[in-house]
Amino acid sequence: MLVAFLGCGGGNSTLPQKPDDPGPHSQLADDDRFVPTYGKPELQKALIAERGIEATAERMIADLEAKDDQERLRVANADLAVHQRFIAALEACEARGDWCPPRLDDPAFAFDPDGAKPPPLDTPLRFDLESWRKVSSELHGRSCACRTIACVDNVGVAIDQLEIRPMPDIQADDAASIAITRARECLFRLRGKSVHARAERPVE
């Protein structure tokens, strides 16, 4: 578990704000919380970088407001809101060990949800038990790593498309189910929605 100490983010009152901490609300029990493989130095470095990107995005939004470019402004504001929530998750990870994303990088995800090609995952798309565990783990990592609204939307569609592919007994696997649940919780949080308990933890 990461050592707790407080961080602070950027932003101003005229832009989308990071959500207030809604407190514990995950359907996963405390002993199911994700413990990352990275340490405090990597997390601090990521926070510095992400706050710099946030400041750049705020300046870009100010420029778009001056140009009255409404369509690009709409997307930029939505992206900034997602990015700020991602930073809030990093801050919660730094301060309390909560909401830690599995990965700190920003993996490319060029996916057309309406196209014929499957989601471009690093893990081969096979749906035996071991493969599905790896696919669901990657979906968890990609969901929590999103910094834009397009990423949130597209990874959500990918989960919807892929989770129905394995046979029912494989879909019900505890490890894969928890990974998919964590993935959806990250997507909800990045959209600015509270994640409320929806089901009891499976009995082991």
N, C-alpha and C positions, 0 to 999 in steps of 0.2 A: 504494500500500500504506500502511496506517495506521502511524503512528509507534508503536513498541512501548513500553508502560509498564504496570505491574501495577495490577490493580484487586482489590477484595475484596468479598464478598457477605455478606448476612445469614444468618439461620437459627440453629437451635440443635440440640443433640444428640437431642432427642426428636421432631424432625420429619424428613420425608424430606430427604435431603441431596443436594446437587449431586454429579454423578458425578465420580470422579477422572478426570484427563486420561489417556485411553488412548493418547495419542500418535497419530502418523499411521496412518490405517487406511482412508482413503477409497480407492475403486477409481479415482478420478480422479487423473490425474497432477498434480504440483505446478503446472505451467503452466496447468492447467484450474481452479485455485482461483478462486472467485468474488471479484471485487474490487468492493466496494460503491461507490455513487455519493455516499454521505454521508461527512462528514469526522469528525475526532476530536471537535470540539465537540458535534455532534449525537449522537454515540455516548455521550459522557460525560453529556449531559443525559438520554438514554434510560436509562442505567444508574441514575442517581439516582432517576428516576421509578419504574423497575421494582423497585428495592430498597424504595421506600416502599410499593408495592403488596404486595410480599412480606411486609413487616412487618405490614401490615393483615391479610393472609391468616393469618398465624401467630396473631394475636390472635383472629381469628374461630374458628380451630381450637381454641384454648384454651377459648373460650366453649362451643363444641359439645361438647367433652370434659366440661365441667362439667355440661352439660345431658344428657349421655349420649344425644345424638341421633346414633345410629350410621349411619343412611343418609346424612344430610347430611355427617357427619364423613368417611365413606368417599370421597365425591365431592370434598370440600374437600381432603383429603390428596392425592388423585390430581391435582387441579388444582395444588396447591402444588408437587408434585414436578415437573410439567411446567414450571411457571413458574420454578422454580429452575434447571432445565436450560436454559431460554431465557436466563436471566441468565448462566449459565456460558458459553453461546455468545457472548454479548456481551463477557464478560470475556476469552475467548480471542481474539476479534476485536480488542479493545483491546490485548492484550498481544503477540500474535504475528501478527495479520492472518489467523487461521484461523477457520473456522466463521461468517464474517460473514453475517448474514441479508440478503437483498436489500432488505428494508424494515424500518423501525423502528416503524411504526404497528401498530395491532391491528385489521385490517379485519374488519368484521362478516361472518359466514358462517352465515346462518340456512338450514340445509339439512337436510331430512328424508331420510336415506339410503333409507328404505323407501317414500317417497312417489313420486308420478308426475312431479313437477317436476324439471327438470335442475338441476345445481349452479348456484348464483347467482354467476356470475363477472362481472367488469366487462367482460371481453373477449367479443365475440359468439361464440357456439358454432358456428363454421364449421370445416370440417376439410380445407380446401385447405392447401397447404404453409405459406404465410405466416401464415394464421390459426392453424394448429396450433402454430407456433412461438410466437405470442403467448399462446395458451392455456397451453402448457406452461410458459412463463416466468411467467405469473401463478400457476400451481399451485406452482411453485418458491417464489415469494414468499410465498404464503399458508401453505405447509407450514412454512417456517422461522419464520413470525411467530406460530405457535400458542402460546397461553399456558394452554390448558385441555386436559384429556383429551378432551372432546367435540370440540373443534376438531381434535385429532390424529386421532381416529377418523373424523370426517366428511370431512375433506380426503383422508384415505387412501381412503375409499370413492369419493369424487369422481374421484380419479386412476384407480382401478380401472375405473370406469364409462367415463371419457372416453378413456383411452389406447387402447382397442380400436376407437374410432370411425373414425379416419383409415384410408385405404387403406394396405396394407402398406409400399409404397415411401415414403409420407409418415411412417409410424410409425418407419421406419428412419433418418430424417433425423438427422444427427449433432447439430445444435444442439438439436433438440427432445428427443432421447434423453438428452443430457447434462442438460438442465433437469429432466426427469422423474427421472433418477437422483439429482440433487441434492435434489429434493423428497423422495424416499423416504429419503435419508440423513438429512435433517432430521427426518422423522417417527420414524425409528428412534432417533435420538439423543434426541429429546424423550421417547420412551418409556423411556429409560434403557438402550437396547440398543446394543451395539457394532456398528459398521458395518464389516464385513470385506469385503475384495476379493472380488467375485463374478464378475468378467469382466475380460478385457483391454481396454484402451482401444482403440476402433476405429482401424484404420489409415487415415490420411488420404491 
